[in-house]
Amino acid sequence: MRFRHRAAAGFATLLLPLSGLVALASPAQAATSATATYAKTQDWGSGFEGKWTVKNTGTTNLSSWTIEWDFPSGTKVTSAWDATVTNSGDHWTAKNLGWNGTLAPGASVSFGFNGSGSGSPSGCKLNGGSCDGGPEVPGDAAPSAPGTPTASDITDTSVKLSWSAATDDKGVKNYDVLRDGAKVATVTGTSYTNTGLTKGTDYSYTVQARDTADQTGPVSGAVKVRTTGGDDGGQPDPGEKVNLGYFTEWGVYGRNYHVKNLVTSGSASKITHINYAFGNVKNGQCTVDDTYAAYDKAYTADQSVSGQADTWDQPLRGNFNQLRQLKAKYPHIKVLYSFGGWTYSGGFGQAAANAAAFAKSCKQVVEDPRWADVFDGIDIDWEYPNACGLTCDTSGPAAFKNLSQALRAEFGKDYLITAAITADGSEGGKIDAADYGGAAQYLDWYNVMTYDYFGAWDKAGPTNPHSPLTSFAGIPKEGFNSAAAIAKLKAKGVPASKLLLGIGFYGRGWTGVTQSAPGGTATGPAAGTYEAGIEDYKILKNTCPATGTFAGTAYAHCGTNWWSYDTPATINTKMAWAKNQGLGGAFFWEFSGDTANGELVSAINNGLK
């Protein structure tokens, strides 16, 4: 999957004065009508991003807030935004700015910071009182975290939860059960059956203990539950083909392409799955790449899927919230978080060295409580295991299989786990470099990238289709076509039903071309909107309409430019071929290259029926 360039979102980061201590709130201000919660939103090994959220849980306005906490030695804040953060040694204090101190009942506000070290905050105080909104009793410690709940007796509308007891010096009084972060029950025992749920729906549960003085302790780990009924968790029904599209995180900038475009184009009703691209792989760990686009960008009412404007204090905004709204409107769509891509594949070698730790980090990102309901699985786009892409990998032929096995062990059977893989069907090529046959048992399907075989990186040509379905006379490299790639993967033991045919929603082209037919010479890449040698289908269909078809892909010669790309007609041919081969369906890169009425998505949908 190509990771094309994008504009960066700019932020003004407040640099910290690392001395001076903000005065504590007076006892009269230490009310119990607010809470402060902490989340580590990113971790890149040597540093991390943290976020505090203050919520007014009372019935009157909160006029100001001050949070205090302690970091262990070696962990510190290096920069912060939306709060004034100071310290005295390892004791840290954050105070509201002039514009975000007042909170109405029920409102919340967050501030973030970058930190170094690996420690977690402790001893939290909000306005001099308990950060959990409960009383703080001198000499009476808060309870410990209960064990992570386990789920059983799952039906269409209910689930039974059980957990190991918390401990407390004075005794545990009861437990709060939280579903997707909101309290749904308070019980005295260590089990609870939640009823009234929706069939075929994902939920995330945690538990929090309360002692005899009504102090609450830390929240337990989360368990993800999917009720029965509806569908089978993302797998297509027997006979149903996958129609999956990639949605790019950076598309919200220069391309001005947003989740709502899937609705207005009519594409949302015709796809089955979305791969959200891309999460990064840093220091052998999964991490969110552009946090602003992912979960902070605010949408107006006319820009959002729901028709409701984001508010400044809501817990989740950005693409993730828009995807949540899309799934509410189109419950059949499953969303996978894709990590890697052309630009970010360099981190997979380190990840493979400790596959279990990598898998655990990925699950932490996918199951972050703020968006645990958004994602139904994970997609790994490693370009390329034990071979060369943007960089060269030497992790060995077993690394990809080991990584896939670790992901399945960590995520379990209820998550979709897929991979975008090379389509190099040449002898001794990239498919031969890794154990794709052995890894297939752990994965739901492969997105076989059957495009970008030929392009203007070879400046002089020859001009050939970048996504040939079949071989052709004079092909510059044998095995560089869809049929060869699919045949080789089948021969390695990958079931046909686990192979998706790749379609590019763009063309590749040369300039300085005088010959209309394929195989001509050129002088370099043709001009493109975002990058030389590449252009969206929605542009090419008007500026350089197709004049012929070669090896299953359309081509066009306009002036001195020569382009190859797929059209609704060639997609129809490719989908018929995919069905004849018994493939599981098709996928495409990526939504924003299509027309405003989604004609390529429609062609895939119609062709797979």
N, C-alpha and C positions, 0 to 999 in steps of 0.2 A: 504494500500500500504506500503510495507516495505521500510524503508529508510536505505539502507546498508551503511556501512562505506566507506569513501573515503579519499584519500590523500588530504592534504591541500596545497593550492598554497601559496608560501612564497613571501613576499614583504619586501623590506627594506624601512621603513617609516622614513622620516626625522623629527626628533624632533625639535620643534620650539625654537628659541631664542625669548623670549617674551618681549624683550626690544630693543631699538634702532630703528631708522626710516630710511628707505632707502631714499636717496635724490630723489626728484621729477624730472621728465624729464624737460628739459629746454623748453621754449615756442617754440623754433624751432623744437623740437621733437613732439610737440603736434599736430600731423597731424590728419586729419579726414579720414584716409584711413585704419582704423582698427576698429574692434568691440570687445567688451567683453560681454559675456552672462553668466548668473549664473543659475544653476539648483541644487535643493536639490534632490540627488539621493537616499538617504535612510533617514528614520526617525524612531527612536526606542523610542520616548517619551522623555527620559532624554538626548538624544543626536541625532546627525544626521551626514550624510555625504554630503558634498557640492562639487560642481565642477564648476570651471570657465573655459571658452573656449575663447581663443583669435583667431580672424581670420583676416588675411590681406586681406582687400577688395580693396586695391589700385593696382597700376600698377608697383610699384617698391618694392624691398625687404624691409622688416621691420627688423631692426638690433637688436632691443631689445624691451622689453615690461615691463611695471610696472602698476599694477592695484591697485587702492585705493578704499576702501569702509568703511562705518561705520556700526557697529552692535549696536543694542540697548543694554542698560545696562543689564548684566546678560547673554549675548550670546558671546561666544568667540571661537577661534580656539584652539584646543588642540594638534593636530599633522597634518602634511601636507607632501605631496610628489610632486616631479617634480616642485617645486618652493621654494624660500626662503621667508617665511612669517614672518613679524614682526608687532609690534603694538605699539601705543602710546595711552594708555587708550582704548577707544572704536573705535579708528581709526586704520584700518588695511591696510597693504601694502604687496603686493606679487610681487616679481621680478623674472624674468627668471633665470634659471641656465645657466651654460656655454654652454650646448649642445642644448638648445631649445629656444634660443632667436631670432635666425634668421628665418624669415618666408618669403617664396616666395609668390608672388601674388596668392591669392586664397587658400593658405595653412592655416591650423589652428593648434593649440596646446592646450592641456588641462592640468590642474593640479587639484588635489583634496585635500581635508582636512576633518578631523573629527572635530566636534564641539560639544559644550554643550550649553544648552539653547534652546529657541524656536524662536528667532528672525530671520528676513530676512535682507540681506544687503541693504543699501541705499546710495545715494550720490556717485555712482560709477564713477570713472575717469580712463581712459586709457591713459597712457603717458601724463597726465595732461589735456586731453581733454575729450569729451563726449564718454561714452562707447558704444553708439549706432551708432557711425560713423557719426553722424550729428553734426552741429555746436552747441556750447554752448554759448548762448547770455546772457551777464550780465543783470540782471534785467528782463529777460524773461524766465519764468518757462516752462518746457516741458509739453506737454499735458498729461492728465490722460489716463488710459486704457479705451478703449471702452468696451461696454457690450459684454458678450460671444455671439457669433453669434448663430442664430437659422437657421435651414435648412428647406426649403420647395420646392415644385415643383420638387421633385427628379425624374429623368428619368434614362434611361440606360446610358446617356452620359452627363448629366448636373445636376446642383443643384443651387437653389437660396439661397443666404445667406443674412440675415438681422441682424443688431445690433443696440444697443442704442448708441447715440453719446457720444464722449469724450468731456471733457471740457478743456479750456485753457484760460489763462489770456489775451492773445492777439488774440485768435481765431484759430480754427482748419482749416487747409488748405485742407487736404485730408487724405485718409486712404490707408495703404498698406494691401492687402489681402495675407495671407500666407497659403499655402497648404503643409502639411507635413514639415513645417519649412522653405519653400522656397517661396519667393514673386512671385505671379502669376499675380497681377494687382495692380494698384493705381487708386482709384476712389474718386470723390468728395462727393458723397452721402453716405448713410448708408445702402446700399444694393448692391449686385453684383451677377450676374449669371455666374458661371463657366461652360464652355462648353468644348467639346472635351475629356471628361472623358471616362474611360473604364467601360463597364457594369459589374455589380456584383463585384465591387472593393471598398475597404475601403479607405477613405481619412480623414484627420484631418485638420480642418481650424481654424485659429486665425486671429485677426485683430490688427493693430497698427496705432495709429493716428500720424499725422505730422502737426506741427503748421506753421504759416506764415513765421517763420524764418527757416523752414525746420528741426526743432528739432523733433525727434521721441520720443514718450512716451513708457511706458511698453506695452507688448503684452497682449491681452485679454485672457480669458479662451478659451479652445478648444472645438469644437463640432466635433464629429465623424459622418461621413456620409458614407453610403453604397449605391452605385448606384444600380438601379434595373437591372433585367436581370441576366444572368449567372446562379446562383443558388439562393436559398432562405436564404442565410446568414449562412449556416452551417448545417441546418437541412437536413437530407437525403431526396431524392425524394421519393414519395410514392412507396413502394415496395423495395427501396434500404436499405440495412442493414449497420449499422455502424461497421467499423473495425478500432478500436482505439488502438494505442499503446502509452505506457509511454516512454518518453525519459528522462533519468536522467542527471541532471546538472553535477554531479560529475563523470559521466562515461568517461569524456574526460581525466581523470587522469590515474589511474592504469589500467582501462579497455581499455583505448585507443580507445574509441568508440565515433565517431563524427557524426554530421548531414550528412556528405557526405556518411557515411556507409549505410544510408537509400537508397541512389542512387545506390551505387555499388552492394548492395545485391538484388536490384530489388524490395525492399519493398515499396518504395515511390509510385509506380504506383498502389499498391494494397490496401493501407490503405485509410481511409477517414479522420481521425482525429489524432492529436498528443496531448497528455497531457505533458507539460513541467514540470518536477518535480525536486525540489520543491521550491516554495517560502516559506518564514518563516512567522510565526505569533508571533509577539513580542508586548508586552504591548497592546494587543487587536487590533493590526494593521497589515495589510499586508506589507511585505517588501521583497526586493530581498535578497537572501541568499548569494551566492558566486558571488560577482560582477565581479571578474576576469573571471570566466568561462562564466558568463552570457553575459557580453558585453564588455570585455576588451581584452581577449586572442586573439592574432594575428594568423592568418592562412596563410600559404604559398599557392602558386598557386595550387600545387598538392594536398593540404589538403582541399581546399575550394570547395563548390558546384559549384560556377561559373567558377572556373579555374583561378580566378584572386587573386593575393596576397593582403592581407590587408596592408595598409600603416599606419605608426605610428600616423598620424594626422587625420585619418578619424573619423567621429563622432560616429560610432557604429561598434564594432567588436564582437568577441566571438560567443557564441551559438545563440544569438538573430539575429545577422547579417546572420549567416548561415541558420537559419530558414527562414529569409526573402528571401534569395537566393533560398531556396528549394521551397517556395511558388510561386516564379516567374517561376520556372521550372515546377512545378506541381500545377497549380492554383486550382485544386479541393480540395487540402488539407486544412483543417482548424486546427488552433493551439489554444489550451487553456492553460492558465497558472494555474498550480495546486499548491495550498497552503496547507501546513500541512504535512500529512504523519505520519508514526509511531513516528518519532523523534520530529516533530514540532507541534503535536496536543495539547500540553499542553497549548498553547496560546488561544485556542478557547473558553474556559470558560470565560475569560476576554472579549473576542470579543463579546460573546453573551450578556454580561451585557450592552453593548451599540452597538447594531447591526447596527444601522444607521451609526455611526462613523466608524465601521469596514468596512462596504460596501463602504463608501466614500474613505477610505484609499486604498482599493483594486482597485478601479477604477483609482485612481491616479497612482498606479503602472502599471496597464495594459495599461493605456492611456498616459504613459510618452511619450512626443513628440519624443524622440529618437527612440522609437520602437512601436509607436501606431498602425502601419500597420501590425505588426507581429501577434498580438493576436486577435482571434475572440471570445474569451470568457474566462470564469474562471471556474475552478474545485475546489471544496472544499473537502479535504480529512481529515475529522475529525474522529480520532480513539480514543474514540468513544463518541458520545453525551450521557450524563447522564449515562455513564458506564465506565469501566476500560480498558485501553490499556497500554501504557508505564506508564501513570499516570491515576488516577481516576478522572472523571468529575462528578460534582453534580449540574450542571446548570439546571436540571429539564427536564421533557419530552417535554416541548414546545419550548425549546431553539433552537433546530435545525430548526424547522418550522419558528420561528421568524427570525433566521439568513437568511434562504433562501428567505423569503419574503422581507427582507431589501435589499438583493443583487439584486433581480429582480426590486425593486423600484428604486434603484440607477442606475443599468445598462440599464434598459429598455428592450424592446422586441427584439431589434436587436442583442443582444449579446447572445451567448450560456452560460447557467449557469447549471453546472452539479455537481454531488457529488459522490465520492467513498464511499461506505457504507459497513457495516458489512454484513456477510452472515450467521450469527448465527441464525438458524431457530429453536432453541430449545425453549421449553415452558418457558416463563419468561426470555428469553435470551436478547441479545443486540438489536435485531430488536424490541422487545417489550418495550425497554427502552426509545425510542424516537418516535415522531410522523412523521414517514416516509410517511405515507399515506397523511397526511395533507400538508406536505412540497412539495409533488410531483407536485402540481399545479403550483409551482413557478419555477420548474426545467425542463430542457429538457430531462434529463435521469439520471439514477443511474448506476454507475459502481459497480456491486455487486461482492464483493471480494470473489468469490467462490473457494478459495484455502487456504492453511495454516490451514486446519482443524486439521491435525495430523502431528506430527513431533518429532524430537529427543529432544525437551525440556522435553518430557517424556522419560528419558534416557533408561529405561528398556523396552520400547515399550508399547503396542504391535505395531508391524510394520503394519501400515495401510496406504492407499493412502492419500496424503495430499490434494487432490482435487477430492474427490469422486463425481460422478454425481448423484448417487442414494444411498439410505441406503443399508446396508448389514447385514447379520447375525453376531452378535457379535460386532456391532459398539460401540465404547467406550462411545459415547454420542449421543443420539437421536437428530435429527435436524441438525447435523453437516454434511450436504451434500447439493449440489446445488439445487436439486429438492425441498427439504424442505424449503430452503431459498426463492426460487422464489414463491413457493405456499403461503408462509406466507405473502410476500410483496403484492402479488395479493389480498389476503384476506383482507389486510388493505386498499385496494382501489387504489393501484398503477397500472396504465395501463401496460399491458404486453409490449407495444411498448416503454415504458420508462425504460425498464430493459435490461441491457447488461450483458451477461454471462462472468465471468472472467476466464482467462487462464493464468497459470504461465509458463513462459519460463525457468523453472528451476525445479529441483527435490529436495526432502527432503529425508534424509537417516540416517540409523543407522549402527553401527558396532557391532561386537560380536554376529552376527546372524547366526544360523545354519539352520534355517528352510527357505526353498525357498518360500513357500506359505505365503500370508499375515497372520498376527496374531501372529507372532513369538516374542520371547523375544530378548532383546539386552542388551548391556553394556554401550552404549553411542552414541553420534553423530558420523557419518562417517566424515572423513576428507574432507574439501572443499577448493577451491582455495582462497576464500576471508573470509569464515566463516564456522566453523564446522557445519555439518548437512545440508548444502545447496550447490548445484552445478548447473552450467548452463547446459541447454539441450545440447548445442553444444559440451560439454565435455562428458557428460554421454552417449550420443548416440554411442560414440566410446569406452569409458573406461568400460561401464557397460550396454551393449545393453539390451533392454527390453526382458523379457522371458515370460511375461503373461499380462493379463488384468484383473482388478478387480474393480467392481463398476464404470466402465467407464474410469478408469485411468490405465496406464501401470505401471508395476513394474519389478524390476530386482534384482537378487541375484548373487553377484560376490564375490567369496571368503567368507569373513565374513561380507561383506557389503550388505545392502538391501536398494534399492532406489525406490521411486515412482515418476513418471513424465508423462507429456503428450507428445505424439508423433503425427505425422501427421495422423495416423490412429485413435487414440482416439479423436483428435480434430475434425476429420470428423464426428465421432459419436456424439460429443457434439454439433456441429453446426446443425446437423440434428434435434437433440432434441430441440435446441433453436428455430429453425424455426417452429417446430411443436407446440411449446408453444406460438408462436406469439411474441417472444422477438424482441427488436429493433436491436439486433446484438450482438457483442462481443467486449471485450477489452482484453489487455494482459499487463502483467508486466514481463519484459520490453525488449526493442529491442535488447540489447547487449547479451542476453542469446541465441539468435537464431544463426543459422549457417550463414556462410559468404554469402550463396546464399538465405537466408531468407526462409527456407523451412516451418517453422511454420507459418509465416505470410501468405505464399502462401496457406497453408492448411486452415487457417481461411477464407481467401478470396474465395477459391474454395468451401468450405463448406457452405458459406452464399449465394451463387448464386442460 
